[in-house]
Amino acid sequence: MQLIARAVGHRYGALEVLAGIDIEVREGETLALIGPSGCGKSTLLGILGGMIEASAGSVELRGVPPAGCLNPLTYVFQDFALLPWRSVADNVALGLEHHAIGRRERKERIEAVLALTGLGDFADAYPRQLSGGMRQRVGIARAIAVRPAVLLMDEPLSALDAQTRELLQEELTAIWARERTTTVYVTHNLTEALHLADRVAVLSRRPGRLKQILEVPIPREERASPAHAPMLAQLHAALWDQIRVEAAAADREVADAG
């Protein structure tokens, strides 16, 4: 499905955080949102997902949901948000429990997403027994078990160490190649955005406005190849040029506030 925002703006009281955002997220693509701290990326994601009511503009979900879709819009957060008293399989089942599906289908969905995310041998484990990367895999498995039309991911890898982030980037690439779920992905990490996204949307300093949408022309499964390193470096430099001055200003603003 497509996700379309028109003239979206938002205020928290007198503070304007977003202004005049026009974005079309294409069916089956991953669109990354980047920008300086405080530019409204997470607020925009909340508006796109219906968790926050925009002060201005509109959001439309257009198209036909995928077969077996239970939740049109599903989130994955930075916080793993797992229930510690539930096993891995039972945490994944949480998103299925309020839907009218039979026990057999529920079991099949859980087994399928555990296999897809490399958790098949950990169905009976508890969150405390898992590494941070494994816990985030559970969060991703729980999200895709409902076969969402649009997946909304808010800094899902930022709490992980560098090596685990690299591994999960590779796994997300494989999952998206298979599932082709329309995805909006918020991150501060330009390298991560270029590794995972089909397009990268750059927001300005607050109030966040859309400055640019950059296409990443390299097939996602080929981006780890050394042959594409020069082009990825050029794209990284182009993105950094878009946000460098504003990121420095935002950093000083946060420092002054402290």
SVG drawing of the C-alpha trace seen along z (x, -y; Angstrom):
<svg xmlns="http://www.w3.org/2000/svg" viewBox="-13 -30 49 56">
<polyline fill="none" stroke="black" stroke-width="0.4" points="0.0,0.0 1.0,-3.6 1.2,-6.1 0.6,-9.7 1.0,-12.9 -0.2,-16.2 0.7,-19.6 1.3,-18.0 2.1,-20.3 2.2,-20.0 2.5,-22.1 2.9,-21.3 1.3,-24.4 3.3,-27.4 6.1,-25.2 5.9,-24.4 7.7,-21.1 6.6,-20.3 5.4,-22.4 4.1,-21.7 5.3,-18.1 4.4,-16.4 5.6,-12.8 4.4,-9.8 5.8,-6.4 5.5,-4.1 4.1,-0.6 6.8,1.9 9.6,-0.6 11.6,-1.6 11.7,-5.3 14.2,-6.5 13.6,-9.8 16.7,-11.6 17.4,-15.1 19.0,-17.0 18.0,-16.3 14.6,-17.7 13.4,-18.1 10.2,-16.1 11.1,-12.8 9.4,-10.7 6.5,-13.1 6.0,-12.7 6.2,-8.9 3.5,-9.1 1.3,-11.2 1.8,-8.8 0.8,-5.9 -2.2,-7.6 -0.8,-7.8 -0.6,-11.6 -3.3,-13.8 -1.7,-16.4 -2.4,-20.0 -2.6,-20.6 -2.8,-18.5 -3.8,-14.9 -2.5,-11.4 -4.0,-8.7 -3.4,-5.0 -4.1,-4.1 -4.3,-0.6 -5.2,2.9 -3.8,4.5 -1.6,7.6 -3.2,11.0 -3.6,11.9 -3.1,8.4 -4.4,8.0 -3.0,4.5 -2.6,1.9 0.0,0.0 2.5,1.6 5.3,0.1 8.8,1.3 10.4,-1.0 13.9,-1.5 12.7,0.0 12.2,3.7 9.0,3.5 8.9,7.3 7.0,8.8 9.6,10.4 7.2,13.1 6.4,14.3 8.5,16.6 9.7,15.5 6.8,17.3 4.3,15.8 5.7,12.3 5.3,12.7 1.8,14.0 0.8,10.9 -0.1,9.0 -2.3,11.9 -4.4,12.5 -7.1,9.9 -7.7,11.0 -10.2,13.6 -7.8,16.2 -7.7,19.9 -5.1,21.6 -3.6,23.3 -3.1,20.1 -1.7,18.4 0.8,21.2 1.8,21.1 2.3,17.4 4.5,17.5 6.6,20.4 7.0,18.6 8.2,15.3 10.5,16.9 12.1,18.8 12.3,15.6 14.1,13.7 16.4,16.5 14.6,17.2 13.3,20.7 15.5,22.3 14.6,19.7 10.8,20.0 10.7,21.1 13.4,18.7 12.6,15.6 13.8,12.1 16.3,12.1 18.1,15.0 18.6,13.1 21.1,10.5 19.9,7.0 20.0,8.0 17.9,11.1 15.4,9.1 15.0,6.7 14.5,9.6 11.6,10.6 10.1,7.1 10.5,7.3 9.0,10.8 6.0,9.6 5.5,6.7 5.6,8.7 3.4,11.6 0.4,9.4 1.5,8.9 1.2,5.1 0.4,3.0 2.9,0.4 5.7,1.0 6.8,-2.1 10.2,-1.8 11.5,-4.4 15.3,-4.1 15.0,-0.3 18.8,0.4 20.1,-2.7 20.4,-0.9 22.5,1.9 26.3,2.2 27.9,1.6 28.4,5.3 24.8,6.2 23.5,3.3 25.4,4.5 24.0,8.0 20.4,6.8 20.8,4.5 21.7,7.5 18.7,9.4 16.3,6.6 17.6,6.4 16.8,10.1 13.3,9.8 12.3,6.9 13.5,8.6 11.0,11.4 8.1,9.5 8.2,6.2 6.4,4.4 6.0,0.7 8.3,-0.8 9.0,-4.2 12.3,-4.0 13.5,-6.8 17.2,-7.0 20.0,-9.4 22.5,-7.2 23.2,-8.2 25.1,-5.0 22.2,-2.9 19.7,-4.9 21.8,-4.4 22.2,-0.7 18.5,0.0 16.4,-2.6 15.2,-2.8 14.9,-6.6 16.0,-8.9 13.9,-11.9 15.8,-14.8 14.0,-17.1 15.2,-20.5 15.8,-21.8 12.7,-22.6 10.1,-23.3 10.8,-20.2 10.3,-20.8 11.1,-18.4 14.4,-19.5 15.1,-16.7 14.3,-13.1 17.4,-11.2 17.1,-8.1 19.5,-5.2 20.1,-3.7 22.0,-0.6 20.0,2.6 19.8,3.1 21.3,6.6 24.4,5.3 25.2,2.4 27.7,4.3 29.9,4.9 33.2,2.9 32.4,2.0 29.6,-0.3 31.6,-2.0 32.5,-5.1 28.9,-5.8 27.7,-5.2 30.4,-7.6 29.1,-10.2 25.5,-9.8 26.6,-10.0 28.5,-13.2 25.4,-14.6 23.2,-13.8 25.7,-15.2 25.9,-18.4 22.1,-18.7 22.1,-18.5 25.6,-19.4 25.0,-23.1 21.6,-22.4 22.8,-19.4 25.5,-21.6 23.0,-24.3 20.6,-21.7 23.5,-20.3 24.3,-23.8 20.7,-24.4 20.5,-21.2 23.7,-22.0 22.5,-25.5 19.2,-24.1 21.3,-21.9"/>
</svg>
